[in-house]
Amino acid sequence: MLDQYVYKNNKKMRMGYTTGSCAAAASKAAAWMLLHGQILPEVELMTPKGIGLHLEVLEPKFSDSSASCAIRKDAGDDPDVTDGLLIYATVSRTAQPGVTLDGGEGVGRVTRTGLEQAVGDAAINKVPRQMIREGVEDVCRAAGYTGGLSVIISIPGGAELAQKTFNPRLGIVGGISVLGTSGIVEPMSEEALIQTIRVDIKMQLAGGRSYLVLVPGNYGLDFLEDYEPEVLKRSVKYSNFLGEAIDAAVEFGAKGILLVGHIGKLVKLAAGIMNTHSRNADARMDILTAHAAVLGADQETAARLMDCITTDEALDILKEKGLLDPVMKRLMERMEFYVDHRSGKSLERGILTFSLEQGVLGESTDVRRLIACVKAEIEQTESEGTEKLAE
């Protein structure tokens, strides 16, 4: 059990750890047992978030050629369908040097293009893969082992559990995905999260400030880090609750908002969807296809778009057909319309959307002006702070 907590809406909520952390910890423990020929009761793992885990090693087994064990998933106070699952790793010696990784029972396998892993690969995402490899390689270095190791991750019951997830629709068959970008699960009470967003917005607007930068999550923050790093100082991460963030901006007296987000989130705004979580609405391809059809896309193109898994895949098709720019122009107009509708036209607004592959896709007419306004306020605030320090 992870003894780390966050406070949301005055509630103390326990954090947990991801399936990716479980897989990495189990792999590290199994590798250690194989190379040392001993049972390991507990394994340590440092997560990408910088929080160290000390996890109980369950069902340990080893022989001269292989070792296996399990780590139990603990989602903390987050409602997670994978909570309590046993995530197993089997590590075996191989003739070829290096670490190879694959999925076994209960781990999904990718059958369609457009996902993070290639067709045919186990649905073990990028960060968990890196964590697994680094953990096993650390054990090998410490033991002076220069041979090869094979790592197989398995999740008994994963195939049945996958039916409660989006995996079948995404073309991931046979099990669940091994996920996690930080290694840590933070509780996601919607009410508490909305209150946190409101408090953040209220604080940002304190002291006579007028402009906000709204981003859905880390993709937007990373994009701004390269695009306009200065405005990160005024950013508010609203998760999926765009409507509530706009409401709070109006309530607390904002003059304008700069909305920056990945097309996978913001495309939903073009249909007036203000809670962008996939469990509430996943109309990305429907929206892109409808606007492409209005602009003359034929039936075959529309069918290809509707069959896409990711927005990046759909954008490639639009670009191929010469429709990317006109579709994005229409989408930006609709995004502006729905922000105006939600705010009662009481906010100046600039909207910028991008993809990791294509870069900037759409930029409303007021984006540059609002960036300048945000920067000017930041400079003024910092200047006032410097003057106070001098006094």
Disulfide bonds with the S-S distance in Angstrom:
none
